[in-house]
Amino acid sequence: MSASSSSGSPAPTVAVVGATGLVGETVLRVFEERGFPVGELRALGSARSAGTRVHFRGKEHAVEEATTERLRGADFVFFAATGELSRSMAPAAAAAGAVVIDKSSTWRMAAHVPLVVPEINPGALAPFGRTGGIVSCPNCTTIGLVMALEPLRRAAGLAHVTVTTLQAASGAGREGLDELRGQRSALFPRALAGNVIPQCERFQESGYTTEEQKLSDETRKILALPALPVTMTCVRVPVAVGHSAAVLVETEHPLSPEEALDALRAFPGLSVGSANEYTTPLELAGRDDVHRDDVHVGRVRRDPTHPRRLWLWTVVDNIRKGAATNAVQIAEELLARR
Ligand SMILES: NC(=O)c1ccc[n+]([C@@H]2O[C@H](COP(=O)([O-])OP(=O)(O)OC[C@H]3O[C@@H](n4cnc5c(N)ncnc54)[C@H](OP(=O)(O)O)[C@@H]3O)[C@@H](O)[C@H]2O)c1
């Protein structure tokens, strides 16, 4: 550690792997916005971006190629690169004492790795103390879903969840944005501009995509409800930033829309609208007068065909709360425990 944080303890040495990517650059912005203490910053990327520069707290930082050596001595390592890189480099960094906060899907379902949304299951971080280890950050779509489900679960239990997601191009990284803008092709299975594609990532034998599998597996792990029936279709839409979802929730006990709204409004990190109120991805990602790090929940209404079912509309900024902000919140939670 070096320099000093506001608590008087030395500010951590922080490495960001993938600092040139959409999520990594947003991690740096979120550090600035939230005043996260950073003693030394190591901005890392691939050999392609080595020598380029990123801006942080008024200074330029040279990007270096990510190597195991460059992670040595870091207190926090944020992995926002590829799953393969996390697989090959995260264990050594954790063994050397760093807390690794991984944005890829590599470690999410590993039994020994906590999968954390700090508003929901901060207790999963308990084993960390002062030692290193890997913490996994959920999929951006999962974070939007579980943030809306948890208050309803606490109020009335969950019996069944059906969800159709409408996912932005940036969920596939900078190349996804480029493809939406027509600057490249072939990342998505069909043309995205002016279209909707009912396939996010690749199909498995089950007929569900890997993205759909992640949404169901991760939701059950975070909520600690391993048998919760969660079924979904994930759709790519020609939106730059912001994953939306239409969610049909069946609760175990009766819950009126008014009671659901009360439960949602009392939960941190949510902006809540009633039956005819909603936020769109364009509003969430493009305006200063909305809470960009909140998950926005609206159109809360009863399913007229079933006494214990409610419909919701949710929107999450996939780059911020869906990725960077959640990762920084995990680090804040760990620092607060030290
Ligand atoms: N985008 C989202 O909405 C979202 C949400 C949740 C989780 N995630 C996850 O977050 C991670 C980053 O996503 P992103 O959207 O930021 O992607 P991105 O915009 O494509 O950025 C990828 C980053 O990874 C770096 N990288 C790639 N290969 C590397 C290598 N071999 N060694 C070192 N660095 C390497 C790139 O560096 P160069 O610039 O040098 O190529 C770049 O900084 C992924 O695991 C993704 O699944 C993304």
The ligand as an SDF file (V2000), in Angstrom:
LIG
                    3D

 48 52  0  0  0  0  0  0  0  0999 V2000
  -19.6900   -4.6110  -21.2540 N   0  0  0  0  0  0  0  0  0  0  0  0
  -20.5080   -5.0110  -20.2950 C   0  0  0  0  0  0  0  0  0  0  0  0
  -21.6750   -4.6100  -20.2230 O   0  0  0  0  0  0  0  0  0  0  0  0
  -20.0190   -5.9790  -19.2560 C   0  0  0  0  0  0  0  0  0  0  0  0
  -20.8280   -6.1950  -18.1620 C   0  0  0  0  0  0  0  0  0  0  0  0
  -20.4390   -7.1160  -17.2060 C   0  0  0  0  0  0  0  0  0  0  0  0
  -19.2450   -7.7900  -17.3410 C   0  0  0  0  0  0  0  0  0  0  0  0
  -18.4610   -7.5460  -18.4300 N   0  0  0  0  0  0  0  0  0  0  0  0
  -17.1840   -8.2690  -18.5100 C   0  0  0  0  0  0  0  0  0  0  0  0
  -16.1500   -7.3290  -18.2690 O   0  0  0  0  0  0  0  0  0  0  0  0
  -14.9880   -7.6850  -19.0200 C   0  0  0  0  0  0  0  0  0  0  0  0
  -14.5750   -6.5090  -19.8940 C   0  0  0  0  0  0  0  0  0  0  0  0
  -15.6400   -6.1900  -20.7670 O   0  0  0  0  0  0  0  0  0  0  0  0
  -15.6580   -4.8500  -21.6310 P   0  0  0  0  0  0  0  0  0  0  0  0
  -17.0630   -4.6680  -22.0390 O   0  0  0  0  0  0  0  0  0  0  0  0
  -14.9580   -3.7510  -20.9290 O   0  0  0  0  0  0  0  0  0  0  0  0
  -14.7990   -5.3030  -22.9170 O   0  0  0  0  0  0  0  0  0  0  0  0
  -13.9760   -4.3990  -23.9410 P   0  0  0  0  0  0  0  0  0  0  0  0
  -14.5340   -3.0370  -24.0480 O   0  0  0  0  0  0  0  0  0  0  0  0
  -13.8630   -5.2330  -25.1550 O   0  0  0  0  0  0  0  0  0  0  0  0
  -12.5300   -4.3000  -23.2470 O   0  0  0  0  0  0  0  0  0  0  0  0
  -11.7250   -5.4440  -23.0910 C   0  0  0  0  0  0  0  0  0  0  0  0
  -10.4900   -5.0820  -22.2910 C   0  0  0  0  0  0  0  0  0  0  0  0
   -9.7530   -6.2770  -22.0650 O   0  0  0  0  0  0  0  0  0  0  0  0
   -8.3980   -6.0590  -22.4710 C   0  0  0  0  0  0  0  0  0  0  0  0
   -7.7960   -7.2940  -22.9510 N   0  0  0  0  0  0  0  0  0  0  0  0
   -8.2560   -8.1150  -23.9150 C   0  0  0  0  0  0  0  0  0  0  0  0
   -7.4030   -9.1520  -24.0820 N   0  0  0  0  0  0  0  0  0  0  0  0
   -6.3860   -8.9520  -23.1990 C   0  0  0  0  0  0  0  0  0  0  0  0
   -5.1800   -9.6610  -22.9000 C   0  0  0  0  0  0  0  0  0  0  0  0
   -4.8510  -10.7890  -23.5030 N   0  0  0  0  0  0  0  0  0  0  0  0
   -4.3660   -9.1530  -21.9290 N   0  0  0  0  0  0  0  0  0  0  0  0
   -4.6930   -8.0220  -21.2750 C   0  0  0  0  0  0  0  0  0  0  0  0
   -5.8210   -7.3000  -21.5210 N   0  0  0  0  0  0  0  0  0  0  0  0
   -6.6460   -7.7680  -22.4750 C   0  0  0  0  0  0  0  0  0  0  0  0
   -8.5040   -5.0480  -23.5790 C   0  0  0  0  0  0  0  0  0  0  0  0
   -7.2520   -4.4270  -23.7420 O   0  0  0  0  0  0  0  0  0  0  0  0
   -6.7840   -3.8120  -25.1540 P   0  0  0  0  0  0  0  0  0  0  0  0
   -7.3950   -2.4490  -25.2420 O   0  0  0  0  0  0  0  0  0  0  0  0
   -5.3050   -3.7870  -25.0200 O   0  0  0  0  0  0  0  0  0  0  0  0
   -7.2800   -4.7470  -26.2160 O   0  0  0  0  0  0  0  0  0  0  0  0
   -9.5640   -4.1020  -23.0080 C   0  0  0  0  0  0  0  0  0  0  0  0
   -8.9890   -3.2400  -22.0610 O   0  0  0  0  0  0  0  0  0  0  0  0
  -15.3750   -8.9650  -19.8010 C   0  0  0  0  0  0  0  0  0  0  0  0
  -14.9780  -10.0910  -19.0240 O   0  0  0  0  0  0  0  0  0  0  0  0
  -16.8730   -8.8830  -19.8610 C   0  0  0  0  0  0  0  0  0  0  0  0
  -17.4790  -10.1500  -19.9900 O   0  0  0  0  0  0  0  0  0  0  0  0
  -18.8020   -6.6400  -19.3880 C   0  0  0  0  0  0  0  0  0  0  0  0
  1  2  1  0
  2  3  2  0
  2  4  1  0
  4  5  1  0
  4 48  2  0
  5  6  2  0
  6  7  1  0
  7  8  2  0
  8  9  1  0
  8 48  1  0
  9 10  1  0
  9 46  1  0
 10 11  1  0
 11 12  1  0
 11 44  1  0
 12 13  1  0
 13 14  1  0
 14 15  2  0
 14 16  1  0
 14 17  1  0
 17 18  1  0
 18 19  2  0
 18 20  1  0
 18 21  1  0
 21 22  1  0
 22 23  1  0
 23 24  1  0
 23 42  1  0
 24 25  1  0
 25 26  1  0
 25 36  1  0
 26 27  1  0
 26 35  1  0
 27 28  2  0
 28 29  1  0
 29 30  1  0
 29 35  2  0
 30 31  1  0
 30 32  2  0
 32 33  1  0
 33 34  2  0
 34 35  1  0
 36 37  1  0
 36 42  1  0
 37 38  1  0
 38 39  2  0
 38 40  1  0
 38 41  1  0
 42 43  1  0
 44 45  1  0
 44 46  1  0
 46 47  1  0
M  CHG  2   8   1  16  -1
M  END
$$$$
